Amino acid sequence: MGKPTGFLERDRALPPRRPVDERVQDFREVETRLPVENAREQASRCMACGVPFCHSGCPLGNVIPEWNHEVYQDEWRAAAEALFATNNFPEITGRVCPAPCEAGCVLQLENSPVTIKRIEGAIADRALEEGWVEPRPPKALTGKRVAVVGSGPAGLAAAQQLGRAGHEVTVFERDDCIGGLLRYGIPDFKMEKSIIDRRVVQMEAEGVSFRTGVEVGADLSLSALRDQHDAVVLAIGATKARDLPIEGRELEGVHLAMDFLVPQNRAVADGLPALPNAQGLRVVVLGGGDTGSDCLGTAIRQGAASVTQIELMPQPGGDDPDAWPEWPMVFRTSSSQEEGGDRQWSILTKRFLGDEGRVTGLDAVRVTWEDGQLRESEERVVIEADLVLLALGFVGPDLSRLTEGDVEVPRDGRGNLVADTERFQTSLEGVFACGDARRGQSLVVWAIWEGRQAAHAVDVFLMGESVLPTSPLD
């Protein structure tokens, strides 16, 4: 425990975000870094609880009190060693993770948890900039070949761990760049893509190979992949979006969220125009989660005339910590929602309105929730729109082309790949599954956990035993 009275002397403080009028003019990161001295002050608030409930929110088993202590003592390199021991990519989770660890912090009972996420990001960024995070190629090769399909956080974590175990690892990605939804799903104003590029360089130096523009199941069959490798890890994510098949869905101007976000991310990367584009349009976003918020922030930066974000569920309450140490359902405002737009709650869209084949609005109804059941009211709501974005979440992996001969890759009732959390192996010998493809749409921190755990399971499958670490929460 760095400072026994730290939590009594210091209030929770977050690093400032860039001013709204400045940041909506570009796609650079909104969050600024927690300065060194401020990070030390915030780390001093950690109480080093006898039972650190922050661990209950972090599947990676990050030793949070330990690296908080090191930061307070100004031992940043020691803090980095503790952090990177359990998390392959803390510079990513320090930016885009919703920080369930903070919900479990004992100080959350007073609504002022330790700023764990920002301290984590500060440690990771400093370690990478100082050159403390060097490539760790294996001391010896095993002669085993592993294919990892998908280069999101689960695939990258699995690939890095397996490469460090001495296996010859190749990552196959159907897009033209590595990163999965980290690359093209998350806007640059939340995470600039140089973060991913830096990791790819490190992993290549460790011996991992990357093949982009290769879709397994189309360009290369799963059968061929199995024939050429000793093990295959399917980390293809849950990219199949939830649609809204109601009247008017076919109208021009109604798009899935990723059909809007991905072109903008590509535009930032290569300078080409992003289409569809919200400039001068009345935009309606259906969905109040992170993806909906990303659509809102992107539409504002593109110059939308107005943006309305609609949520089916009722507006959450205030800052009641009664759920501690579980994730509290409280009212939150994202950085994008700070920038403008109108948020509306408890609205169910019944049909899209259009004229001459193009969307002009939506016809909706207000709803109430009674004992968890949705009840439609008689109050109708008509909202004008030139562009409607469906940010309704994802329903599982896209397995339309991924087959094994005449046998479909096994999946559960929700459409996810079937594999347990001990062996991570599907019913196909030597074929493993991890990340959102196995567990369903989830958080980046869970994806990294799954990748690390699956790597351990693959190493055991190939070698009979493994020295790769597993999470203490396993």
Helices and strands as residue ranges (DSSP letters): H 6-9, H 20-23, H 36-43, H 54-57, H 64-72, H 76-84, H 90-96, H 100-104, G 106-110, H 116-130, E 145-149, H 153-164, E 168-173, H 181-184, H 194-205, E 209-212, H 222-228, E 231-234, E 240-241, E 254-256, H 258-270, E 282-286, H 290-302, E 306-311, H 335-338, E 342-345, E 347-355, E 358-370, E 373-384, E 387-390, E 394-396, E 403-404, E 407-408, E 431-433, H 436-439, H 444-463
